Amino acid sequence: MVAGPPRRFQAPRSLDGVEDKVILVICVIVVGASVVGAVYDWPPTVLLPLIFVALYAILRNLLPLRGMHETLRQTQAELGEVKAELAGHQCPKFRYYANNAEFYSALSEAVLGSAENQLDLWYVRQAPPTTLAQKAAKRYFENVLRWARENSSRSVRRLICVNSEEMRQWAFVHHAQTRQVLNYEAHIVEWDIKADLLNMAIVDERLVFLAFSGATGQAIRGMSMEDPEAAKYFTDYFNQHWLSSTRLGAWVLRTSG
């Protein structure tokens, strides 16, 4: 029979843990001895060693606390760094709008309440804005022109898709209504699609509104995000189509001719 490898002595994983157990046993003995001494009326000299042992046990457990001050200081410094990093990072603010009225009300509020310099707007739907029944939607389209007229240093760019006869007719009327507003510029794209695309509005390259059409012409839900970094991506996408589109005035002349 082959003898197995000799068993090696395994030292305790933590001497501190062993010492703590010994101190606990000593404390139990001290308490027990004090009770017995009280019952049998032992003289104080007998209890003195036990008292010193108890003091040692207490000091042994308190000594590790001496280094806690430095640990707490380091922890506070680390928490301060984390707090500073979080303060410097801006999380996007998302909001959701369940219907047409909520979406256009929030968009009008953003245009009149916080917009300062630039509006980039995208309208790619089968039906023109005049078919929207909600008052909030009608006010929004009026407020965009009002915002542009109030300050000539502002700029409005709107992309319009004329993918239906209704949209083509509306584009002619829209040109007649806006051609005197010099800081409002509309461009035409002619995409041969039979459905609404994602519509958007970008406010000062920091706030983005997205509109999603539903099963009917009046059904619109949307969302908004306030994040300058994300808004840059949408602005770049807008610029790509803006540069490949046709100015509304030029489109009207070409189509009329």
Stockholm file with secondary structure:
# STOCKHOLM 1.0

chainA/1-257         MVAGPPRRFQAPRSLDGVEDKVILVICVIVVGASVVGAVYDWPPTVLLPLIFVALYAILRNLLPLRGMHETLRQTQAELGEVKAELAGHQCPKFRYYANNAEFYSALSEAVLGSAENQLDLWYVRQAPPTTLAQKAAKRYFENVLRWARENSSRSVRRLICVNSEEMRQWAFVHHAQTRQVLNYEAHIVEWDIKADLLNMAIVDERLVFLAFSGATGQAIRGMSMEDPEAAKYFTDYFNQHWLSSTRLGAWVLRTSG
#=GR chainA/1-257 SS CCCCCCCCCCCCSCHHHHHHHHHHHHHHHHHHHHHHHHHHTCCHHHHHHHHHHHHHHHHHHHGGGGGHHHHHHHHHHHHHHHHHHHHHCCCCEEEEECSHHHHHHHHHHHHHHTCCSEEEEEECCSSCGGGCCCHHHHHHHHHHHHHHHHCTTCEEEEEEECCSHHHHHHHHHHHHHHTTCTTEEEEEECCCCSSCCCEEEEETTTEEEEEEECSSTTCEEEEEEECHHHHHHHHHHHHHHHHTSEEHHHHHHHHHC
#=GC SS_cons         CCCCCCCCCCCCSCHHHHHHHHHHHHHHHHHHHHHHHHHHTCCHHHHHHHHHHHHHHHHHHHGGGGGHHHHHHHHHHHHHHHHHHHHHCCCCEEEEECSHHHHHHHHHHHHHHTCCSEEEEEECCSSCGGGCCCHHHHHHHHHHHHHHHHCTTCEEEEEEECCSHHHHHHHHHHHHHHTTCTTEEEEEECCCCSSCCCEEEEETTTEEEEEEECSSTTCEEEEEEECHHHHHHHHHHHHHHHHTSEEHHHHHHHHHC
//
